[in-house]
Amino acid sequence: MGLYIRYLVERTMMLFLVVIAALSINFVIPRLSPGDPIEVVLARMRDRGEMVGGREIVMEYKRMFGLDQDIATQFFSYIREVLKGNLGYSISYFPAKVTDIIMPALPWTIFLLGFSVMTSWLLGTTIGGIVGWRGQDSKIGRILTPITLILNTIPYYMLALILVFLLAYTLQIFPLSGGYSIGATPTLSLDFILDVLRHSILPMLSIVLAGMGWWFLSMRAMVTTVKGADFILMAEAKGLTKYRIMWKHAFRNALIPQVTGLAMSLGHIVGGAILTETMFSYPGIGFNLYGAISSADYPVIQGITLIIVLSVCFATYILDIIYPLVDPRIKHGGT
């Protein structure tokens, strides 16, 4: 237990350092992009024929967002406010707070990506394990392996385009874009829930199909490798049934790398499939990030990327502290 406590403290300190580094990078990267975010917003206002005032207005906006200060002062102010839970105000949608933009979009992305990742993982891992156990030359292996190889090589956004053309544009079975129908009021009614599900099918399907190919191939390879292990031969010598050997021995040992990949994928859920959400105008985090980048909205970019980075960091941290408990082959401290 003492070794595990030491291991836990080391991982916690590592998490702290990674978060500090991530906060620093998160602050610097948006400021490396060309253009002045205040000027971008005011230029758009001028294009709409709105009165924006003179140079005094520009300077006042910069003062309000702290952009009139030097980089060091901006950085420490940013860290201080983040520790307070204040992500600031959006430049493009002022006086809306960054949290007011992120929080409504977060459930949409968690729903879309969470369901898609879990579905693709379950299908790909289960079917891949069965094919790996039965062998490459089995009937199901000859059918599914080429299909999953093709799915694995096609980017999910390309699959999205194909699905949109076939199912939304040509056959008109599903809507082209949006999270729900125009004019619908978000409620917990059955009609609205069904409308949301109908709008989610195409983006989900594109992510599930693309992800399932990878999970299938990796699980098939792991089970194929495990089949020749000594503990499998021992189980066969004991007279255990093939069904029990497959599920209780081969699958359980081959599943560990799959669980690692799943944990990392769940950590990336908050980031969302940016291209997919943008293509479908799906009201998630990825769609908001695309809009923030287009308008050089520093606070929103920083807020979204901060949540993405923290979700990945904590997913990795949780995986690190659980792994030694579930797999005795992993030693504390990496020894």
Secondary structure, DSSP 8 states (H G I E B T S, - for coil): -HHHHHHHHHHHHHHHHHHHHHHHHHHHHHHHSSS-HHHHHHHHHHHTT----SHHHHHHHHHHTTTTS-HHHHHHHHHHHHHTT---B-STTTTSBHHHHHHHHHHHHHHHHHHHHHHHHHHHHHHHHHHHHH-TTSHHHHHHHHHHHHHHHS-HHHHHHHHIIIIIIIS--S-SS-SS-TT----SSHHHHHHHHHHHHHHHHHHHHHHHHHHHHHHHHHHHHHTTSHHHHHHHHTT--HHHIIIIIIHHHHHHHHHHHHHHHHHTTTT--HHHHHHTT--SHHHHHHHHHHTT-HHHHHHHHHHHHHHHHHHHHHHHHHHHHH-TTS-GGG-
